[in-house]
Amino acid sequence: MLYTIARDGVCRIEPEGEDHKLKPLFDEIIRTIPAPQYDPQSPLQMLVLNLDYSEFVAASPSAASSNGTVRSKQDVGVIRHDGNVGRTRVSYLYGFRRPGARRSGRGRPRRHRRTRGFDEVNIGDTITDPNDPRPLARVVIDERPSA
């Protein structure tokens, strides 16, 4: 067990022990959490995790890719909450680099990408190969109003 004070960027091995930089925490994360499994040869699977909108380009989903590869100008399927598969085309693909997103030609597995060209997409939808659609587990968002 490690004890962290994120605000100060330190962790301790014992509650009253010496402060360390966060390296022991990161070492423990790498030691205990298995590396992601993916297959770049499998059909495309990207889980939509966030949405941005523009009056000029419609919805711009940010998605995490699990398998396969996506490219700009590629036709894709979108598996919606009801299981229906819509078809669309990725007009642009953006990779995240500090300080922001930059246009990219393709997206590899285990990378977050922002895409453009979607008329209808929601958080939790799967962007997939339209000829071999394989849904990912949906992200459920609690939409209850806060008190």
Secondary structure, 3 states (H helix, E strand, C coil): CCEEEHHHCEEECCCCCCCECCHHHHHHHHHHCCCCCCCCCCCCEEEEEEEEEECCCEEEEEEEEEECCEECCCEEEEECCCCCEEEEECCEEEEEECCEEEEECEECCCCEEEEECECCCCCCCEEECCCCCCCCCCCCCCCCCCC
